[in-house]
Amino acid sequence: MGIALREARKAGERGEVPIGAVVVRDGTLIGRGYNLRESKHDPTAHAEIVAIRQAARKIGNWRLSGATLYVTLEPCLMCMGAILLARIERVAFGCYDPKAGGAGSLYDLSADPRLNHQLLLTTGILQAECSGILSNFFAALREAKKSARLTSA
């Protein structure tokens, strides 16, 4: 999760929402990513998707069986769909996302028996650090918007 947090910090430095993800299989890091939605103008460029794509390219297979995805924020529905389709075995995330979470907050796709793949969830990994980086980012964003309004008035 420490590497995922470093990836999240990279996103924040670029003005992206600071979410980071890594894919590990057999103790080896095979994919990493952070949010790139703003800079790529791509609504699918979530940290998880970026990391999954890199992992699949690295091993030469879209099936990431036996892999664990570590991500700083609970995956959304789109990312959970990609995680399930990639056959990832386990997802470990830092903090819940009550507005868009697809692994326990709003929905839980991880163990839906109607789907052809289920996965293990581990939650709360470095939760304070993961939620803190997001809280600090959004507080700074609100402050910058407030300052801009005051300056233009």
N, C-alpha and C positions, 0 to 999 in steps of 0.2 A: 504494500500500500504506500510505502514511502516513495517509490518511483512514480506511482500514480499521482501522488501529491506534488511531486516535482513537475510532472506534466501539467497539472492544473495551474501551477504557478506560471508556467510558460504561457498558457492561455490568457491568464490575467494580465501578464505583461504586454500582450498583444491587444488588449481591450476586449478579449473574448470572455464569456462567462467561464470562470476557472473550474473546469471539470477535467480530470485526467483519468486515463484508463491504461491498463497493461494486460496482455495475455501471456500466461505462463503455461508451459507444458513440460513435464518431466524435469522440473527445476530450471528450465531455460526460458528466458524472456524471448518470445517470438513476435510480439507486436506491442506497440505503444502508440498513444495518441492523446490529443487534447482537442477541445472544441475549436472548430474552424468555421463555424457558420457565418460569422460576419465577414471575415476576410475572404472566404471562398464564395460568398453569396449562395450558400448551399444549405438548405434546411436539413439535409441528412448528414451533414458533417459533424455529428456528435462524436465525442471522445471515444465511445465504445465502437462506433462504426469505423472510425479511422484505425483504431487498434486491431479490430477484427480483419479489416482489409489487409493491413500490413502482415498480420500473422498468416493469413491464407496464402498471400504471395510468397512469404518466406518458406513455408513448408510445401508449397505447390499443390495445395488441396483445400477446397472450401470446407471440408469436414474437419473441425477442430476438436474431435473426440479426445477426451482425457485432459482438456485444457481448463484452466481457471482464468476467469476475467476478474481483475481487481479494478474497481471504479470508485471514485470519491463520492459520487451521488447515485442514489437508486436509479437504475435505468428506466427510461420512459417506455411506452408501449412499442414504439418503433424499434428501439434498441433491443427490447426483450424479444421481439419477433426475430430480429437478426441473430441474436444469441441462440435462440432455439433452433433456427434454421441452420446455424453453423455447428450444431450439436455440441456446444460447449457444455462441459460436465458440471461446472460450479461457478457461481457468481458470488463474489465477496464485495460488499460495498460499505462505504463509510456512514453516510447519513441518509435518512429517508427524504423523499421528495413528495410532500403532501399535495402538491398541485399537479404533478404529472407522473407519479410513480407507477410503474407496471410490475413491481416485484414486492407488493405488500401494502402500499399506501392507498392507491385508488383501485388497483387490480392486482392480482397475483397470478401471472402467467407461468410462473416457475413450476407449478405442480398441477396444472389443469389437465385432468385425465382425458379430455377430448382431443388434446394435441398429441402428436406422435413422438414427442420428446419431452422429458421433464428434467429438471436440473436441481442441484442442491444450492441453497442460499445460506450465506453467512453474512450477518448484518452487524453494524456498529463498530467496524474496524477503524480505529483512530477517528472515531465519530467527532470528537471535539475539534480536532484539527481540520477535518473535512468540512464541517459546518462553519467553522470559523473563517476559513478562506473565502467561502461564499458570502457570509455575512459582511465581512470587511469589504469585499468587492462591491456589493450593492450599497453599502453605507457610503463608500467613496463616490460611487456613481450618483447617488442622491445629492450628496454635498456639492459635487461638480455642477449638477443641473441647477441647484439652488443658487450657487455663486454666479452662474451664467445668467440667470434671471435677474439677480440683483445688479449685475454689471450692465445689462442691457436696459435697465429701467431708468 
